[in-house]
């Protein structure tokens, strides 16, 4: 990149014909040269660009000048001040008296934090742990943190556990972002009973006025088939079976996971892949009786012969 701007280096070309031409700074090559004759006037300029080669959070904190972006998944949104190590700005160690004063400041800074701040810190630590277990994106976690903050402001934490509210917020965020995760998946990741999770989810939806859309059944076909390593042809046939079921109107009011598992089961039969209903039941979290009933209805309606 060649930029036309003044530099701290007060250099000019000595040729009379070049006095009317500007001095050009090439920041990529680290050179300053004359715009008329192209003579290099200064070499090896200091790199003043932003350090963007950071591969971890620690490298980013060491190199970045402005710090990370704010995030709702941090209890302080990333805006609090942290008292660092016992060294000054030059890297030299502090005196023993100054060290004692900073240790006391650190202690009182920790003690002066409110109970809400402490509870948010624990809740978002649990949220990040659940994110790793179920493998969702940062957008889903960000929305879950926003829903949980709204629940805290609405004083819904009274009489409810932190883990159940965090799990309910995460499930609501998955529904909003159409990320296929079942209640059983969230309950297992958060170590919460499914009954309590369902109860707190209903409370959050009612009190916060959330409008959660139903999951797309096709997304569960992708999830189950990828987990079971099914062939691409089986997956495409399952999509076709599901599309025909929607056209016939037999998917209304049916469990989307059960419908997806039944479509995949029939597609496996058509393509000669011998996978039992029990394996589909274990993978999808739906009973094999439900899968068998859905598969029977699909075969009868679409006239599919084994």
Protein Blocks (a to p, Z undefined) as FASTA:
>chain_A
ZZddddfbdcddfbfklmmpccdddfknopacdfklopafbghiacfbdcfbbfbfklmm
mmpmnbpaddfkbfnlopaccdddfddfkopacdfklmmmmmmmmmmmmmmpcfklmmmm
mmmmmmmmmmmmnopafklmmmmmmmmmmmmmnopmgopafklmmmmmmmmmmmmnopac
dfklmmmmnopafklmmmmmmmmmmmnopacddddfklmmmmmmmmnopafklmmmmmmm
mmmmmmnopmgopafklmmmmmmmmmmmmnopacdfklmmmmnopafklmmmmmmmmmmm
nopaZZ
